[in-house]
Amino acid sequence: MFTAFIAHPDCARHDSGAHHPECPERLSAIQDRLIESGLWPLLRHYEAPLATDGELTAVHSAAHLKHILEVAPRAGLHYLDEDTAMSPGTVAAARRAAGAVRLAVDLVYQQEARNAFCSVRPPGHHAERDRAMGFCFFNNVAVGVAHALKQPGIERVAVLDFDVHHGNGTEQIFQHSDQVLFLSTFQYPFYPFTDINFPADNIVHGPLPAGSDGAAFREMVERRWLPHLRAFKPQMLFISAGFDGHKDDIMAHMGLVEADYRWITEQACAAADTHAQGRIVSVLEGGYELPALARSVEAHLRVLGGFGG
C-alpha cells in the first residue's frame, strides 16, 4: 500500500499577516522539496474535504465554532490574540485542515492507504475546546482522533506530538480519557508555558531544556514515551508533526536535525506495526524555517512511505 498525501489549495488562502512565520509558503516549500527529491509521484494525492460542524463539535464546543464563524472577517485581518489572526480565507482553510485528518483516518482505517500525511495549515494542536490560540483555530489531530474512536475495533489511540511547543489543546481535550494516550515533548519553559506538574494519567510529558540536541531527544523518547506506548497498545497512531525543533528554526532554541525526525518516525512506525496494523495518521503542525521544514518533512515521508534514502 501507499502513503496518502492530503492537501488543498484553500490551506494557502489563510493569511496571518505580513511577515508572520505561519505563512502559505510553508506548504509550497514542502511541495517543491518533494518534487525535487522525486517523492512527489510516489505518494497518492488527495484533496482535503471541509470538516463538518458535527466533526468540529465532536472536540470543540458549539460556542467556540459559533464564535469563529461570527468573527471571521470579510476583508482584512481580525486578531483573536496577538499571534492568531483570521483573514477571509481562514475558515475554509481551517475546515480543510481538520477535514484532511478525518479523510486520513478513513483511508488508513479502510486499508486504502498504508498511512497518511496531512500537509495542511493552519496548524491545530494549541486549539482548546473553547479557545483558539497559537496560530490554531480548530484542533485538527483531535478531530481525527474523535473520528477514529467511532470506528469499529478502534478503542485506543495514541497521539505523538514532537512539535517544539507543547500541544496544550490536544491535552486539554483528551485529558483523563482512557481511550487516548497523549505523548508530548517540547522545549520547556516555552510557549504555551504548560504546567508540567499536572499531567493526567493518560498524559506523558517530555520537557526538554533549550539547546537540547538529538541525543537528549532520543533518550527522552526511549525512557518516557516508548514504555507507555508499549503498555497502552494503541490501535491507531496519530503524529502531531511539528518540525520547529530543528536547529535552523528561529522560532525555538533546539538542536534537532533531519536524522532525528527520521528516527522518531521509525519509532512510531515500529509501534504501529506491532500494535496498530501499521495505522498512522501524521498531521503537520509547526516548522517555520522553510528549507529545514521541507527537508524534515521529506525525511518523515521517506520513512512513512518506506522509500529509504
Summary of the structure (lengths in Angstrom):
residues: 309
radius of gyration: 17.4
end to end distance: 18.9
largest distance: 50.3
contacts: 1154
relative contact order: 0.16
helix: 40%
strand: 18%
